[in-house]
Amino acid sequence: EPVQNRVTLNNQSQYVVRIRNQSSVNQQRVEMTLQLPEGVSVVDFRGQTPGNYSFDESGRRLDIEPIQTLRSQEEYSYNLYLKHGLVSEGRLIATVRSANAPEPVSAVSYITTLAP
C-alpha cells in the first residue's frame, strides 16, 4: 500500500525501507535501488549492516550494495533521511530484485513538498 507524506520545503523527512524475504528459499544477491523525486536529496542513509551505496550521475537514483544472502523470512531495515528543496509532488520508488527472482518488485511512497 502506498504511503503518502507531506513535508514543508527545506525540511527533512525520515523513511524506513524494509526488505523482507517472504519466500521459503534463501534469496541470493539481493539488489535494491531507490529512485528519488525531483528536488529531494539524501541527507543520510543507514542500514543494519554496513554497506555502500552510490548515486547515478543525476543524483536521483541510489543503488545499495547487494545483500549476498537474504534467508527465508529474514528482514533488513534501512533509515533514509531526505531534504526537500523544491515545492512539488513526487514518488519515492524502491525496487528490489535478486539472482533467484530477477523480475523486480517495487513499492511507492508519494511525497508532497509544501511551501512554508
C-alpha positions in Angstrom: 0.0 0.0 0.0 1.5 3.4 -1.0 2.4 5.8 1.8 1.6 9.5 1.4 3.7 12.1 3.2 3.5 15.9 3.3 6.7 17.8 4.1 7.4 21.5 4.2 10.0 23.0 1.9 13.6 22.8 3.2 12.7 20.4 6.0 13.8 16.8 6.4 11.8 13.6 6.5 12.7 10.1 7.5 11.7 6.9 5.8 12.2 3.3 6.9 12.8 1.0 4.0 12.5 -2.7 4.7 13.4 -5.7 2.5 11.9 -9.0 3.6 12.3 -12.4 2.0 8.8 -13.8 2.2 9.6 -16.9 0.2 10.6 -20.3 1.6 14.1 -20.2 -0.1 17.1 -18.1 0.5 17.5 -15.2 -2.0 21.0 -14.6 -3.4 22.5 -11.2 -4.4 19.5 -9.1 -3.4 19.8 -5.6 -5.0 17.8 -2.5 -4.1 17.5 0.8 -6.0 15.8 3.9 -4.7 14.5 6.4 -7.2 14.2 9.9 -5.6 11.7 12.6 -6.7 13.0 15.8 -8.2 14.1 18.3 -5.6 14.7 15.7 -2.9 18.2 14.9 -1.8 19.7 12.3 0.6 21.0 13.7 3.9 21.8 10.3 5.4 21.3 6.6 4.7 21.9 3.9 7.3 21.3 0.2 7.4 21.5 -2.6 10.0 24.6 -3.9 8.2 27.5 -1.9 6.9 27.1 -1.3 3.2 28.0 1.1 0.5 25.7 3.0 -1.8 26.2 5.1 -4.9 24.2 7.6 -6.9 23.8 7.8 -10.6 25.0 11.0 -12.3 21.6 12.7 -12.0 21.8 12.2 -8.2 18.2 10.8 -8.2 18.9 7.1 -8.2 20.5 5.4 -5.2 21.9 1.9 -5.7 22.5 0.0 -2.5 25.3 -2.6 -2.2 23.7 -6.1 -2.7 22.9 -8.3 0.2 24.7 -11.5 -0.6 22.2 -13.9 1.1 18.8 -13.0 2.4 17.4 -16.0 4.3 13.8 -17.1 4.2 11.7 -14.7 6.4 14.8 -12.5 7.1 14.3 -8.8 7.0 16.8 -5.9 6.6 15.8 -2.3 7.5 17.4 1.0 6.3 16.8 4.5 7.5 16.6 7.1 4.8 16.8 10.8 5.7 15.8 13.3 2.9 15.8 17.0 2.5 13.1 18.6 0.4 14.3 21.5 -1.7 11.5 22.0 -4.3 7.8 22.6 -3.9 6.4 19.6 -5.8 4.6 16.2 -5.8 6.7 13.1 -6.5 7.3 9.5 -5.8 10.0 7.7 -3.9 10.3 4.2 -5.5 12.1 1.3 -4.0 12.8 -1.6 -6.4 14.3 -4.9 -5.3 15.5 -7.9 -7.4 17.6 -11.0 -6.7 19.6 -13.5 -8.6 16.8 -16.1 -7.8 14.0 -13.7 -8.8 15.2 -11.3 -11.5 11.8 -9.8 -12.0 11.8 -6.6 -9.9 9.3 -5.9 -7.1 8.6 -2.2 -6.4 7.0 -0.1 -3.6 6.0 3.5 -3.9 5.7 6.4 -1.4 4.0 9.6 -2.6 5.7 12.8 -1.3 4.2 16.3 -1.4 6.6 19.1 -0.6 4.6 22.2 0.6 5.6 25.9 0.6 6.3 27.2 4.1 
